[in-house]
Amino acid sequence: MDARVPVIVINGFLGSGKTTLLKSLIKETKEKGLKASVLINEFGKNDTDGQIVSPEINSKDIETIVDGCICCTKKSEVVYSLEKLLRKSPDVIFVESTGVANPEEIVDAFSNREIISKLFLSKMVTMIDAQQLLEQNILLDKKLQNTVETQMIAADLLIVNKIDLIDKTSKPEIITDIRENNERGKIIFTTYSTFDYKYIFESVTNKTKSLTSLFDRDSQHGNLSYTSLATITLPAPNNLNEEKFKSFLLSLHPNLLRAKGYVGLQDKNGLFLLQHVKNNTVFQKVEYHKETYLTFIGIDLDAKQIYEGINSLQNQNS
Ligand SMILES: Nc1nc2c(ncn2[C@@H]2O[C@H](COP(=O)(O)OP(=O)(O)OP(=O)(O)O)[C@@H](O)[C@H]2O)c(=O)[nH]1
């Protein structure tokens, strides 16, 4: 019997809906009577995604690698984290990559001699932000555009998410775009990463694909590095004015690709999870009892401008 544990990698650009999918998949795994383990990789310093999925899974079944990509600077931590997860005897391991990870390099990070006999790559899922795909030219950085393409090339399953934010007549254009990069992957259109998860779980029992063979078909994209992509993390004020803060985030467009964190809002009790992708800003009331913080991810972000902007918002309120 093949005792290798299936790995499902969830790829996709910043804010495309990876954590939303991960949360649903953890729930679905439980409902199937199976045990999930999770490896989450965050580009920023804080484990926001781990915090978001934490109500669904025992903390011992989550490993988090922060402050860099497992496809480059954090490659060496992957084996250690996977070994730790394997000791919990999971039926399946979900890996959520950072939004700027190169899938080819992720597979390489997993192809370590010590773990390759214990795991197999069951599915490479790529989340696509429908709105972002249609406005691809908003990506300032050619390398990031390449990343989006590489994530499409690598996928078995392409989940076009956030279709509530686009004109439905654009679907054929999206399909054409995807097919230019990937001729064979299954394409599913979704909102909030909701679809029939049988397309994920059918592969859990199909132990055919090895980690090393995945990229035999395409290796031309090579190693990408992002010199201008940066994260800035700072403590968050606990009394931000919601509207002024939203305007501040919009003022950082188009350099700001993603912002997230935990904040307190003026005239509102409790703490809020901030989710900002492009021009969409959402504050969700949450139970959160640790230090508040804000993480900004973008291209050529001006740290001084961000620090001063947040400070000035705080001072306006006091
Ligand atoms: N309007 C809309 N929002 C969505 C949809 N799916 C997810 N979101 C929201 O988009 C934001 C980002 O979603 P996440 O699941 O955190 O995205 P992610 O890919 O994990 O983000 P990173 O890990 O930062 O790259 C959250 O506020 C989600 O609630 C959707 O279909 N439509």
Ligand as a Chemical Component Dictionary entry (heavy atoms), coordinates in Angstrom:
data_LIG
# 
_chem_comp.id                   LIG 
_chem_comp.type                 NON-POLYMER 
_chem_comp.pdbx_formal_charge   0 
_chem_comp.three_letter_code    LIG 
# 
loop_
_chem_comp_atom.comp_id 
_chem_comp_atom.atom_id 
_chem_comp_atom.alt_atom_id 
_chem_comp_atom.type_symbol 
_chem_comp_atom.charge 
_chem_comp_atom.model_Cartn_x 
_chem_comp_atom.model_Cartn_y 
_chem_comp_atom.model_Cartn_z 
_chem_comp_atom.pdbx_ordinal 
LIG N1  N1  N 0 -15.841 40.231 -3.212 1  
LIG C1  C1  C 0 -15.206 39.073 -2.964 2  
LIG N2  N2  N 0 -14.292 39.016 -1.994 3  
LIG C2  C2  C 0 -13.665 37.833 -1.763 4  
LIG C3  C3  C 0 -13.970 36.664 -2.505 5  
LIG N3  N3  N 0 -13.179 35.652 -2.047 6  
LIG C4  C4  C 0 -12.430 36.171 -1.064 7  
LIG N4  N4  N 0 -12.722 37.483 -0.876 8  
LIG C5  C5  C 0 -12.142 38.429 0.084  9  
LIG O1  O1  O 0 -10.859 38.827 -0.396 10 
LIG C6  C6  C 0 -9.976  39.089 0.711  11 
LIG C7  C7  C 0 -8.711  38.271 0.547  12 
LIG O2  O2  O 0 -9.046  36.893 0.635  13 
LIG P1  P1  P 0 -7.997  35.815 1.163  14 
LIG O3  O3  O 0 -8.664  34.478 1.141  15 
LIG O4  O4  O 0 -7.392  36.258 2.444  16 
LIG O5  O5  O 0 -6.904  35.926 0.012  17 
LIG P2  P2  P 0 -5.433  35.289 0.008  18 
LIG O6  O6  O 0 -5.166  34.868 -1.377 19 
LIG O7  O7  O 0 -5.321  34.251 1.058  20 
LIG O8  O8  O 0 -4.564  36.551 0.410  21 
LIG P3  P3  P 0 -2.962  36.540 0.734  22 
LIG O9  O9  O 0 -2.691  35.365 1.605  23 
LIG O10 O10 O 0 -2.713  37.831 1.417  24 
LIG O11 O11 O 0 -2.270  36.469 -0.580 25 
LIG C8  C8  C 0 -10.787 38.733 1.966  26 
LIG O12 O12 O 0 -11.371 39.911 2.467  27 
LIG C9  C9  C 0 -11.860 37.800 1.445  28 
LIG O13 O13 O 0 -13.046 37.779 2.231  29 
LIG C10 C10 C 0 -14.974 36.749 -3.533 30 
LIG O14 O14 O 0 -15.286 35.804 -4.256 31 
LIG N5  N5  N 0 -15.528 37.981 -3.715 32 
# 
loop_
_chem_comp_bond.comp_id 
_chem_comp_bond.atom_id_1 
_chem_comp_bond.atom_id_2 
_chem_comp_bond.value_order 
_chem_comp_bond.pdbx_ordinal 
LIG N1  C1  SING 1  
LIG C1  N2  DOUB 2  
LIG C1  N5  SING 3  
LIG N2  C2  SING 4  
LIG C2  C3  DOUB 5  
LIG C2  N4  SING 6  
LIG C3  N3  SING 7  
LIG C3  C10 SING 8  
LIG N3  C4  DOUB 9  
LIG C4  N4  SING 10 
LIG N4  C5  SING 11 
LIG C5  O1  SING 12 
LIG C5  C9  SING 13 
LIG O1  C6  SING 14 
LIG C6  C7  SING 15 
LIG C6  C8  SING 16 
LIG C7  O2  SING 17 
LIG O2  P1  SING 18 
LIG P1  O3  DOUB 19 
LIG P1  O4  SING 20 
LIG P1  O5  SING 21 
LIG O5  P2  SING 22 
LIG P2  O6  DOUB 23 
LIG P2  O7  SING 24 
LIG P2  O8  SING 25 
LIG O8  P3  SING 26 
LIG P3  O9  DOUB 27 
LIG P3  O10 SING 28 
LIG P3  O11 SING 29 
LIG C8  O12 SING 30 
LIG C8  C9  SING 31 
LIG C9  O13 SING 32 
LIG C10 O14 DOUB 33 
LIG C10 N5  SING 34 
# 
